[in-house]
Amino acid sequence: MSTVRLKFLCMPVMLSILFACQAPHHQTTGDMNVAAQEVRNKAAMRQFETMINTCDNALATELVDAKAPFYTPASKEPVYGGQGYLSIVRFMRQGFSDVRWKLEEMVAEGNVVAVRWTCTGTHDGIFMGLKPTGKRFSASVMNFYYFNEDGKIINDIAAEGMIAILRQIGLVKY
């Protein structure tokens, strides 16, 4: 076999060895900060799950920025901060005393964490004027949480899905 042909046949092997021996690509400092921010925000969401299921005031203060506005169909005006967020949870508990949220999946990108929750409960109290039915529910819910540079939640946007369609065509009023 000629030397030229041998060099040609060995080229792919030599290239793979060359690339394999190079130092691994490292993230830039900015990338590492984003990655660390994403890990921190996902950890905060795990604590947030505990906060909403226990109505923990201390966690609410720790996790939610005091100036963060949250909107609910129960009020025309926003509620603010961790205590405002817990007021929404307490509102839910009036109609569903055993309401629970289970964090099923989450994805973080920069300062945003998307979470898919399973929300369950029993309609055992008056809720938005509807008397208790005793019916259990289980719903998949999607929310996007936005974090500030201090790692506190500053916004929560719920993906409404089918309920938005039903409301806009007049089948659901609120």
C-alpha positions as CSV (number, residue, x, y, z in Angstrom):
1,M,0.0,0.0,0.0
2,S,1.4,3.4,-0.9
3,T,2.4,5.9,1.7
4,V,-0.1,8.5,0.3
5,R,-3.0,6.0,0.4
6,L,-2.0,5.0,4.0
7,K,-2.0,8.6,5.1
8,F,-5.4,9.2,3.5
9,L,-6.9,6.1,5.2
10,C,-5.4,7.1,8.6
11,M,-6.7,10.8,8.4
12,P,-10.1,10.2,10.0
13,V,-8.5,8.3,12.9
14,M,-5.8,11.0,13.4
15,L,-8.5,13.7,13.3
16,S,-10.6,11.9,15.9
17,I,-7.6,11.5,18.2
18,L,-6.7,15.1,17.7
19,F,-10.2,16.3,18.7
20,A,-10.4,13.9,21.5
21,C,-7.1,15.1,23.0
22,Q,-8.1,18.8,23.0
23,A,-9.1,20.4,26.3
24,P,-12.8,20.2,26.8
25,H,-14.8,23.3,26.0
26,H,-15.6,25.3,29.1
27,Q,-18.5,27.6,29.6
28,T,-17.8,31.2,29.8
29,T,-18.2,33.0,33.1
30,G,-21.6,34.4,31.9
31,D,-22.8,30.9,30.9
32,M,-21.8,29.5,34.3
33,N,-23.7,32.3,36.0
34,V,-26.8,31.4,33.9
35,A,-26.4,27.7,34.7
36,A,-26.0,28.5,38.4
37,Q,-29.0,30.8,38.3
38,E,-31.1,28.0,36.7
39,V,-30.1,25.5,39.3
40,R,-30.9,28.0,42.1
41,N,-34.3,28.9,40.6
42,K,-35.2,25.2,40.2
43,A,-34.3,24.6,43.9
44,A,-36.5,27.6,44.8
45,M,-39.4,26.0,42.9
46,R,-39.0,22.9,45.0
47,Q,-39.3,25.1,48.1
48,F,-42.2,26.9,46.5
49,E,-44.1,23.6,46.3
50,T,-43.7,23.3,50.0
51,M,-44.7,26.9,50.5
52,I,-48.0,26.6,48.7
53,N,-48.9,23.2,50.2
54,T,-48.2,24.4,53.8
55,C,-49.0,28.1,53.5
56,D,-45.6,28.8,55.1
57,N,-45.3,32.5,55.6
58,A,-41.5,32.4,56.2
59,L,-40.9,30.6,52.9
60,A,-43.3,33.0,51.1
61,T,-41.1,35.9,52.3
62,E,-37.9,34.1,51.4
63,L,-39.1,33.1,47.9
64,V,-41.3,35.9,46.6
65,D,-40.3,39.5,46.0
66,A,-42.4,41.8,48.2
67,K,-43.3,44.0,45.2
68,A,-44.3,41.2,42.9
69,P,-47.9,41.5,41.7
70,F,-50.1,38.5,41.2
71,Y,-53.5,38.5,39.5
72,T,-56.5,36.2,40.2
73,P,-60.0,35.9,39.0
74,A,-61.2,36.5,42.6
75,S,-59.9,40.1,42.6
76,K,-59.8,42.9,40.1
77,E,-56.7,44.3,41.9
78,P,-53.4,42.4,42.1
79,V,-52.1,41.0,45.4
80,Y,-48.4,41.5,46.2
81,G,-45.5,39.5,47.5
82,G,-45.4,36.2,49.3
83,Q,-48.3,37.1,51.6
84,G,-50.4,38.1,48.6
85,Y,-49.6,34.8,46.8
86,L,-50.6,32.9,49.9
87,S,-53.9,34.8,50.0
88,I,-54.7,33.1,46.7
89,V,-53.8,29.8,48.1
90,R,-56.0,30.4,51.1
91,F,-58.8,31.5,48.8
92,M,-58.5,28.1,47.0
93,R,-58.6,26.3,50.4
94,Q,-62.0,27.9,51.2
95,G,-63.5,25.8,48.4
96,F,-61.1,22.9,48.4
97,S,-59.7,22.4,51.9
98,D,-57.4,19.5,50.8
99,V,-56.0,21.3,47.7
100,R,-52.5,20.1,46.8
101,W,-50.0,21.0,44.1
102,K,-47.5,18.4,43.0
103,L,-44.5,19.6,40.9
104,E,-44.3,17.1,38.1
105,E,-41.8,18.7,35.7
106,M,-39.8,21.8,35.4
107,V,-37.5,23.4,32.8
108,A,-35.3,26.4,33.5
109,E,-33.9,28.9,31.1
110,G,-32.2,32.0,32.4
111,N,-34.5,33.7,34.9
112,V,-37.6,31.7,33.9
113,V,-38.8,28.3,35.2
114,A,-41.7,26.5,33.5
115,V,-43.5,24.1,35.8
116,R,-46.1,21.5,35.1
117,W,-48.2,20.9,38.3
118,T,-50.8,18.4,39.1
119,C,-53.4,20.1,41.3
120,T,-55.9,18.0,43.2
121,G,-58.6,18.6,45.8
122,T,-62.2,18.0,46.9
123,H,-64.9,20.7,46.4
124,D,-66.0,20.8,50.1
125,G,-66.6,24.5,50.6
126,I,-68.2,27.4,48.8
127,F,-66.0,28.4,45.9
128,M,-66.8,31.5,43.8
129,G,-70.5,31.2,44.8
130,L,-70.8,27.5,44.0
131,K,-71.9,25.4,47.0
132,P,-69.9,22.3,47.8
133,T,-70.4,19.3,45.5
134,G,-68.1,16.9,47.2
135,K,-66.5,16.2,43.8
136,R,-62.8,15.5,43.6
137,F,-60.7,17.0,40.8
138,S,-57.3,16.5,39.4
139,A,-56.0,19.0,36.9
140,S,-52.7,19.5,35.0
141,V,-51.6,23.1,35.3
142,M,-48.7,24.9,33.6
143,N,-47.1,28.1,35.0
144,F,-44.1,30.2,34.1
145,Y,-42.2,31.8,37.0
146,Y,-39.9,34.7,36.6
147,F,-37.0,35.4,39.0
148,N,-35.1,38.6,39.7
149,E,-31.3,38.6,40.2
150,D,-31.7,37.9,43.9
151,G,-33.5,34.6,43.1
152,K,-36.9,35.8,44.2
153,I,-40.1,35.2,42.2
154,I,-41.3,38.4,40.6
155,N,-44.0,37.1,38.3
156,D,-46.2,34.0,37.7
157,I,-48.0,33.5,34.5
158,A,-50.5,30.6,34.2
159,A,-51.0,28.9,30.9
160,E,-54.8,28.9,30.7
161,G,-55.3,26.5,27.8
162,M,-58.8,25.2,27.3
163,I,-60.3,27.4,30.0
164,A,-59.3,30.5,28.1
165,I,-61.2,29.3,25.0
166,L,-64.3,28.4,27.0
167,R,-64.2,31.8,28.7
168,Q,-63.8,33.7,25.5
169,I,-66.7,32.0,23.7
170,G,-68.9,32.6,26.8
171,L,-69.2,29.0,28.2
172,V,-67.4,29.9,31.4
173,K,-67.9,33.3,33.2
174,Y,-65.2,34.8,35.3
